[in-house]
């Protein structure tokens, strides 16, 4: 299962309860910038594996990620701020 999870654009508190729930449940979080995303995840005490996923590596890692999804892994795609796939990573999916 792949989730596209919107993240706060400004205040870290501007996140939905469902987004926090999903991020706590998935096996892997794919992040546009892991340094930026770590701030959000640390704020909500979410300790899940975090992997970079952005326009510079998506072609290299996509096949591996799809294989993991087919094996039943649950993943979430997040961006530095906003909704993935609108103007950030996830376009290639």
Biotite code that builds the C-alpha atoms (Angstrom):
import biotite.structure as struc

atoms = struc.array([
    struc.Atom([0.000, 0.000, 0.000], chain_id="A", res_id=1, res_name="UNK", atom_name="CA", element="C"),
    struc.Atom([1.313, 3.434, -0.926], chain_id="A", res_id=2, res_name="UNK", atom_name="CA", element="C"),
    struc.Atom([0.074, 6.534, 0.877], chain_id="A", res_id=3, res_name="UNK", atom_name="CA", element="C"),
    struc.Atom([0.582, 10.113, -0.318], chain_id="A", res_id=4, res_name="UNK", atom_name="CA", element="C"),
    struc.Atom([0.664, 12.064, 2.926], chain_id="A", res_id=5, res_name="UNK", atom_name="CA", element="C"),
    struc.Atom([0.361, 15.858, 2.986], chain_id="A", res_id=6, res_name="UNK", atom_name="CA", element="C"),
    struc.Atom([2.656, 17.650, 5.405], chain_id="A", res_id=7, res_name="UNK", atom_name="CA", element="C"),
    struc.Atom([2.389, 21.091, 7.032], chain_id="A", res_id=8, res_name="UNK", atom_name="CA", element="C"),
    struc.Atom([3.433, 24.047, 4.933], chain_id="A", res_id=9, res_name="UNK", atom_name="CA", element="C"),
    struc.Atom([4.202, 26.236, 7.935], chain_id="A", res_id=10, res_name="UNK", atom_name="CA", element="C"),
    struc.Atom([3.342, 25.258, 11.485], chain_id="A", res_id=11, res_name="UNK", atom_name="CA", element="C"),
    struc.Atom([4.183, 21.635, 12.408], chain_id="A", res_id=12, res_name="UNK", atom_name="CA", element="C"),
    struc.Atom([0.815, 21.440, 14.164], chain_id="A", res_id=13, res_name="UNK", atom_name="CA", element="C"),
    struc.Atom([-0.993, 21.881, 10.833], chain_id="A", res_id=14, res_name="UNK", atom_name="CA", element="C"),
    struc.Atom([-1.143, 18.153, 10.141], chain_id="A", res_id=15, res_name="UNK", atom_name="CA", element="C"),
    struc.Atom([-4.130, 15.845, 10.235], chain_id="A", res_id=16, res_name="UNK", atom_name="CA", element="C"),
    struc.Atom([-4.556, 13.102, 12.790], chain_id="A", res_id=17, res_name="UNK", atom_name="CA", element="C"),
    struc.Atom([-4.923, 10.650, 9.899], chain_id="A", res_id=18, res_name="UNK", atom_name="CA", element="C"),
    struc.Atom([-1.544, 11.730, 8.475], chain_id="A", res_id=19, res_name="UNK", atom_name="CA", element="C"),
    struc.Atom([0.136, 11.091, 11.827], chain_id="A", res_id=20, res_name="UNK", atom_name="CA", element="C"),
    struc.Atom([-1.620, 7.713, 12.093], chain_id="A", res_id=21, res_name="UNK", atom_name="CA", element="C"),
    struc.Atom([-0.453, 6.649, 8.630], chain_id="A", res_id=22, res_name="UNK", atom_name="CA", element="C"),
    struc.Atom([3.123, 7.743, 9.268], chain_id="A", res_id=23, res_name="UNK", atom_name="CA", element="C"),
    struc.Atom([3.181, 5.673, 12.466], chain_id="A", res_id=24, res_name="UNK", atom_name="CA", element="C"),
    struc.Atom([1.784, 2.584, 10.721], chain_id="A", res_id=25, res_name="UNK", atom_name="CA", element="C"),
    struc.Atom([3.845, 2.339, 7.520], chain_id="A", res_id=26, res_name="UNK", atom_name="CA", element="C"),
    struc.Atom([6.994, 0.267, 7.112], chain_id="A", res_id=27, res_name="UNK", atom_name="CA", element="C"),
    struc.Atom([8.914, 2.983, 5.261], chain_id="A", res_id=28, res_name="UNK", atom_name="CA", element="C"),
    struc.Atom([8.617, 6.735, 4.781], chain_id="A", res_id=29, res_name="UNK", atom_name="CA", element="C"),
    struc.Atom([9.898, 8.194, 1.513], chain_id="A", res_id=30, res_name="UNK", atom_name="CA", element="C"),
    struc.Atom([10.927, 11.820, 1.917], chain_id="A", res_id=31, res_name="UNK", atom_name="CA", element="C"),
    struc.Atom([11.868, 14.608, -0.445], chain_id="A", res_id=32, res_name="UNK", atom_name="CA", element="C"),
    struc.Atom([14.563, 15.733, 2.018], chain_id="A", res_id=33, res_name="UNK", atom_name="CA", element="C"),
    struc.Atom([15.182, 13.441, 4.980], chain_id="A", res_id=34, res_name="UNK", atom_name="CA", element="C"),
    struc.Atom([16.745, 16.268, 7.025], chain_id="A", res_id=35, res_name="UNK", atom_name="CA", element="C"),
    struc.Atom([13.617, 18.401, 6.732], chain_id="A", res_id=36, res_name="UNK", atom_name="CA", element="C"),
    struc.Atom([11.232, 15.488, 7.218], chain_id="A", res_id=37, res_name="UNK", atom_name="CA", element="C"),
    struc.Atom([13.113, 14.339, 10.313], chain_id="A", res_id=38, res_name="UNK", atom_name="CA", element="C"),
    struc.Atom([12.045, 17.530, 12.095], chain_id="A", res_id=39, res_name="UNK", atom_name="CA", element="C"),
    struc.Atom([8.380, 16.686, 11.538], chain_id="A", res_id=40, res_name="UNK", atom_name="CA", element="C"),
    struc.Atom([8.797, 13.024, 12.451], chain_id="A", res_id=41, res_name="UNK", atom_name="CA", element="C"),
    struc.Atom([10.775, 13.849, 15.596], chain_id="A", res_id=42, res_name="UNK", atom_name="CA", element="C"),
    struc.Atom([8.117, 16.360, 16.642], chain_id="A", res_id=43, res_name="UNK", atom_name="CA", element="C"),
    struc.Atom([5.493, 13.583, 16.578], chain_id="A", res_id=44, res_name="UNK", atom_name="CA", element="C"),
    struc.Atom([7.865, 10.899, 17.917], chain_id="A", res_id=45, res_name="UNK", atom_name="CA", element="C"),
    struc.Atom([7.572, 8.831, 14.745], chain_id="A", res_id=46, res_name="UNK", atom_name="CA", element="C"),
    struc.Atom([10.467, 6.409, 14.429], chain_id="A", res_id=47, res_name="UNK", atom_name="CA", element="C"),
    struc.Atom([10.158, 4.680, 11.090], chain_id="A", res_id=48, res_name="UNK", atom_name="CA", element="C"),
    struc.Atom([12.809, 4.030, 8.447], chain_id="A", res_id=49, res_name="UNK", atom_name="CA", element="C"),
    struc.Atom([13.210, 7.121, 6.299], chain_id="A", res_id=50, res_name="UNK", atom_name="CA", element="C"),
    struc.Atom([14.523, 6.998, 2.744], chain_id="A", res_id=51, res_name="UNK", atom_name="CA", element="C"),
    struc.Atom([15.153, 9.803, 0.252], chain_id="A", res_id=52, res_name="UNK", atom_name="CA", element="C"),
    struc.Atom([12.816, 9.953, -2.725], chain_id="A", res_id=53, res_name="UNK", atom_name="CA", element="C"),
    struc.Atom([13.088, 12.947, -5.040], chain_id="A", res_id=54, res_name="UNK", atom_name="CA", element="C"),
    struc.Atom([13.483, 13.929, -8.677], chain_id="A", res_id=55, res_name="UNK", atom_name="CA", element="C"),
    struc.Atom([17.211, 13.105, -8.658], chain_id="A", res_id=56, res_name="UNK", atom_name="CA", element="C"),
    struc.Atom([16.848, 9.475, -7.534], chain_id="A", res_id=57, res_name="UNK", atom_name="CA", element="C"),
    struc.Atom([13.303, 8.389, -8.448], chain_id="A", res_id=58, res_name="UNK", atom_name="CA", element="C"),
    struc.Atom([14.348, 6.574, -11.623], chain_id="A", res_id=59, res_name="UNK", atom_name="CA", element="C"),
    struc.Atom([17.057, 4.682, -9.713], chain_id="A", res_id=60, res_name="UNK", atom_name="CA", element="C"),
    struc.Atom([14.962, 3.520, -6.757], chain_id="A", res_id=61, res_name="UNK", atom_name="CA", element="C"),
    struc.Atom([11.452, 3.156, -8.160], chain_id="A", res_id=62, res_name="UNK", atom_name="CA", element="C"),
    struc.Atom([11.728, -0.471, -9.288], chain_id="A", res_id=63, res_name="UNK", atom_name="CA", element="C"),
    struc.Atom([13.012, -1.527, -5.862], chain_id="A", res_id=64, res_name="UNK", atom_name="CA", element="C"),
    struc.Atom([10.191, 0.361, -4.146], chain_id="A", res_id=65, res_name="UNK", atom_name="CA", element="C"),
    struc.Atom([7.573, -1.228, -6.396], chain_id="A", res_id=66, res_name="UNK", atom_name="CA", element="C"),
    struc.Atom([9.019, -4.662, -5.587], chain_id="A", res_id=67, res_name="UNK", atom_name="CA", element="C"),
    struc.Atom([8.665, -3.921, -1.887], chain_id="A", res_id=68, res_name="UNK", atom_name="CA", element="C"),
    struc.Atom([5.068, -2.792, -2.380], chain_id="A", res_id=69, res_name="UNK", atom_name="CA", element="C"),
    struc.Atom([4.294, -6.008, -4.245], chain_id="A", res_id=70, res_name="UNK", atom_name="CA", element="C"),
    struc.Atom([5.704, -7.925, -1.268], chain_id="A", res_id=71, res_name="UNK", atom_name="CA", element="C"),
    struc.Atom([3.133, -6.204, 0.963], chain_id="A", res_id=72, res_name="UNK", atom_name="CA", element="C"),
    struc.Atom([5.172, -3.358, 2.447], chain_id="A", res_id=73, res_name="UNK", atom_name="CA", element="C"),
    struc.Atom([3.330, -0.181, 3.389], chain_id="A", res_id=74, res_name="UNK", atom_name="CA", element="C"),
    struc.Atom([4.971, 3.113, 2.404], chain_id="A", res_id=75, res_name="UNK", atom_name="CA", element="C"),
    struc.Atom([4.207, 6.800, 2.719], chain_id="A", res_id=76, res_name="UNK", atom_name="CA", element="C"),
    struc.Atom([5.516, 9.532, 0.442], chain_id="A", res_id=77, res_name="UNK", atom_name="CA", element="C"),
    struc.Atom([5.961, 12.939, 2.055], chain_id="A", res_id=78, res_name="UNK", atom_name="CA", element="C"),
    struc.Atom([7.463, 16.201, 0.865], chain_id="A", res_id=79, res_name="UNK", atom_name="CA", element="C"),
    struc.Atom([9.155, 19.070, 2.637], chain_id="A", res_id=80, res_name="UNK", atom_name="CA", element="C"),
    struc.Atom([5.786, 20.829, 2.741], chain_id="A", res_id=81, res_name="UNK", atom_name="CA", element="C"),
    struc.Atom([2.473, 20.226, 1.006], chain_id="A", res_id=82, res_name="UNK", atom_name="CA", element="C"),
    struc.Atom([1.001, 17.286, -0.874], chain_id="A", res_id=83, res_name="UNK", atom_name="CA", element="C"),
    struc.Atom([3.189, 14.839, -2.841], chain_id="A", res_id=84, res_name="UNK", atom_name="CA", element="C"),
    struc.Atom([2.408, 14.639, -6.528], chain_id="A", res_id=85, res_name="UNK", atom_name="CA", element="C"),
    struc.Atom([1.107, 18.166, -6.897], chain_id="A", res_id=86, res_name="UNK", atom_name="CA", element="C"),
    struc.Atom([4.456, 19.881, -7.470], chain_id="A", res_id=87, res_name="UNK", atom_name="CA", element="C"),
    struc.Atom([6.858, 17.531, -5.722], chain_id="A", res_id=88, res_name="UNK", atom_name="CA", element="C"),
    struc.Atom([7.939, 13.870, -5.758], chain_id="A", res_id=89, res_name="UNK", atom_name="CA", element="C"),
    struc.Atom([5.346, 11.271, -6.746], chain_id="A", res_id=90, res_name="UNK", atom_name="CA", element="C"),
    struc.Atom([4.832, 12.525, -10.281], chain_id="A", res_id=91, res_name="UNK", atom_name="CA", element="C"),
    struc.Atom([6.718, 9.518, -11.641], chain_id="A", res_id=92, res_name="UNK", atom_name="CA", element="C"),
    struc.Atom([4.521, 6.990, -9.772], chain_id="A", res_id=93, res_name="UNK", atom_name="CA", element="C"),
])
